Amino acid sequence: LLAGKAGATYVSPFLGRLEDIGENSLNMLKEIVAIFDRYNFPTNVLAASIRSTRQVEEVAIAGADVATIPPEVLEKLYKHPLTDKGLEQFLADYQKSGMEPLINNIL
């Protein structure tokens, strides 16, 4: 509330660190977002110290404007072993079909 009233551009709760000391960081984030929405503060909420892909989803649902995400978590958001396996199988099946590639050099 004070950061919003002071005109802060961002507030940055460090969720992982809060969890380390036993705080429910997601509830805290939701409360911050609710306060800023309630009073129409332009302050952005930057969710920091993200530690898992699930946490990325949770902070997005909770209304965080920005998140700092470590590279290993970011990679897990777009790279998944089942997706890779499915893509390999799709490309193999497509190649067996004898159809022309839709995009040059797709195969």
C-alpha positions as a Markdown table, in Angstrom:
| # | Residue | x | y | z |
|---|---|---|---|---|
| 1 | Leu | 0.0 | 0.0 | 0.0 |
| 2 | Leu | 2.8 | 2.4 | 0.9 |
| 3 | Ala | 4.7 | 1.7 | -2.3 |
| 4 | Gly | 1.7 | 2.4 | -4.4 |
| 5 | Lys | 0.9 | 5.6 | -2.5 |
| 6 | Ala | 4.5 | 6.7 | -2.9 |
| 7 | Gly | 4.2 | 6.2 | -6.7 |
| 8 | Ala | 6.6 | 3.3 | -7.0 |
| 9 | Thr | 6.9 | 2.0 | -10.5 |
| 10 | Tyr | 7.4 | -1.6 | -9.2 |
| 11 | Val | 7.2 | -3.6 | -6.1 |
| 12 | Ser | 9.1 | -6.9 | -6.0 |
| 13 | Pro | 8.1 | -9.6 | -3.6 |
| 14 | Phe | 10.8 | -12.3 | -3.5 |
| 15 | Leu | 8.5 | -15.3 | -3.5 |
| 16 | Gly | 11.1 | -18.1 | -3.1 |
| 17 | Arg | 12.8 | -16.3 | -0.3 |
| 18 | Leu | 9.5 | -15.7 | 1.5 |
| 19 | Glu | 8.7 | -19.4 | 1.1 |
| 20 | Asp | 12.1 | -20.2 | 2.6 |
| 21 | Ile | 11.0 | -18.5 | 5.9 |
| 22 | Gly | 7.6 | -20.2 | 5.9 |
| 23 | Glu | 5.5 | -17.4 | 4.4 |
| 24 | Asn | 2.7 | -18.1 | 1.9 |
| 25 | Ser | 4.1 | -16.0 | -0.8 |
| 26 | Leu | 1.3 | -16.6 | -3.3 |
| 27 | Asn | -1.3 | -15.3 | -0.9 |
| 28 | Met | 0.9 | -12.3 | -0.3 |
| 29 | Leu | 1.2 | -11.7 | -4.0 |
| 30 | Lys | -2.5 | -11.9 | -4.4 |
| 31 | Glu | -3.0 | -9.4 | -1.6 |
| 32 | Ile | -0.6 | -6.9 | -3.2 |
| 33 | Val | -2.3 | -7.2 | -6.6 |
| 34 | Ala | -5.7 | -6.8 | -5.0 |
| 35 | Ile | -4.6 | -3.6 | -3.1 |
| 36 | Phe | -3.1 | -2.1 | -6.2 |
| 37 | Asp | -6.2 | -2.9 | -8.3 |
| 38 | Arg | -8.5 | -1.6 | -5.5 |
| 39 | Tyr | -6.8 | 1.8 | -5.4 |
| 40 | Asn | -5.9 | 1.9 | -9.1 |
| 41 | Phe | -2.2 | 2.3 | -8.4 |
| 42 | Pro | -0.1 | 2.2 | -11.6 |
| 43 | Thr | 2.5 | 0.3 | -9.6 |
| 44 | Asn | 3.6 | -3.0 | -11.3 |
| 45 | Val | 4.1 | -6.2 | -9.4 |
| 46 | Leu | 7.3 | -8.0 | -10.2 |
| 47 | Ala | 7.3 | -11.5 | -8.9 |
| 48 | Ala | 10.9 | -12.4 | -8.1 |
| 49 | Ser | 12.8 | -15.5 | -6.9 |
| 50 | Ile | 10.6 | -17.8 | -9.0 |
| 51 | Arg | 11.7 | -21.4 | -8.5 |
| 52 | Ser | 9.4 | -23.6 | -10.6 |
| 53 | Thr | 7.2 | -23.7 | -13.7 |
| 54 | Arg | 4.1 | -24.1 | -11.5 |
| 55 | Gln | 5.1 | -20.9 | -9.7 |
| 56 | Val | 5.3 | -19.1 | -13.0 |
| 57 | Glu | 1.7 | -20.2 | -13.7 |
| 58 | Glu | 0.5 | -19.2 | -10.3 |
| 59 | Val | 1.9 | -15.7 | -10.3 |
| 60 | Ala | 0.5 | -15.1 | -13.8 |
| 61 | Ile | -3.0 | -16.2 | -12.6 |
| 62 | Ala | -2.6 | -14.1 | -9.5 |
| 63 | Gly | -2.0 | -11.0 | -11.6 |
| 64 | Ala | 1.8 | -10.3 | -11.5 |
| 65 | Asp | 2.8 | -7.9 | -14.2 |
| 66 | Val | 6.4 | -9.2 | -14.5 |
| 67 | Ala | 8.4 | -12.1 | -13.2 |
| 68 | Thr | 12.1 | -12.8 | -13.0 |
| 69 | Ile | 12.6 | -16.4 | -14.0 |
| 70 | Pro | 15.9 | -18.3 | -13.8 |
| 71 | Pro | 17.1 | -19.8 | -17.1 |
| 72 | Glu | 16.5 | -23.4 | -16.1 |
| 73 | Val | 12.9 | -22.7 | -15.2 |
| 74 | Leu | 12.3 | -20.7 | -18.3 |
| 75 | Glu | 13.7 | -23.5 | -20.4 |
| 76 | Lys | 11.3 | -26.0 | -18.7 |
| 77 | Leu | 8.4 | -23.7 | -19.8 |
| 78 | Tyr | 9.0 | -24.3 | -23.5 |
| 79 | Lys | 11.0 | -27.5 | -23.6 |
| 80 | His | 9.4 | -30.7 | -22.4 |
| 81 | Pro | 10.5 | -34.3 | -23.1 |
| 82 | Leu | 7.1 | -35.4 | -24.1 |
| 83 | Thr | 6.7 | -32.5 | -26.5 |
| 84 | Asp | 10.2 | -33.3 | -28.0 |
| 85 | Lys | 9.2 | -37.0 | -28.4 |
| 86 | Gly | 5.8 | -36.0 | -29.9 |
| 87 | Leu | 7.5 | -33.7 | -32.4 |
| 88 | Glu | 10.0 | -36.3 | -33.4 |
| 89 | Gln | 7.3 | -38.8 | -34.0 |
| 90 | Phe | 5.2 | -36.3 | -36.0 |
| 91 | Leu | 8.1 | -35.4 | -38.2 |
| 92 | Ala | 9.0 | -39.0 | -38.8 |
| 93 | Asp | 5.4 | -39.8 | -39.7 |
| 94 | Tyr | 5.2 | -36.8 | -42.0 |
| 95 | Gln | 8.3 | -37.8 | -43.8 |
| 96 | Lys | 7.0 | -41.3 | -44.3 |
| 97 | Ser | 3.8 | -39.9 | -45.8 |
| 98 | Gly | 5.7 | -38.7 | -48.9 |
| 99 | Met | 4.0 | -35.3 | -48.8 |
| 100 | Glu | 6.0 | -32.2 | -49.8 |
| 101 | Pro | 7.2 | -30.1 | -46.8 |
| 102 | Leu | 4.8 | -27.2 | -46.2 |
| 103 | Ile | 7.8 | -24.9 | -45.4 |
| 104 | Asn | 11.1 | -25.2 | -47.1 |
| 105 | Asn | 13.6 | -27.2 | -45.1 |
| 106 | Ile | 11.1 | -28.3 | -42.4 |
| 107 | Leu | 12.5 | -31.8 | -42.6 |
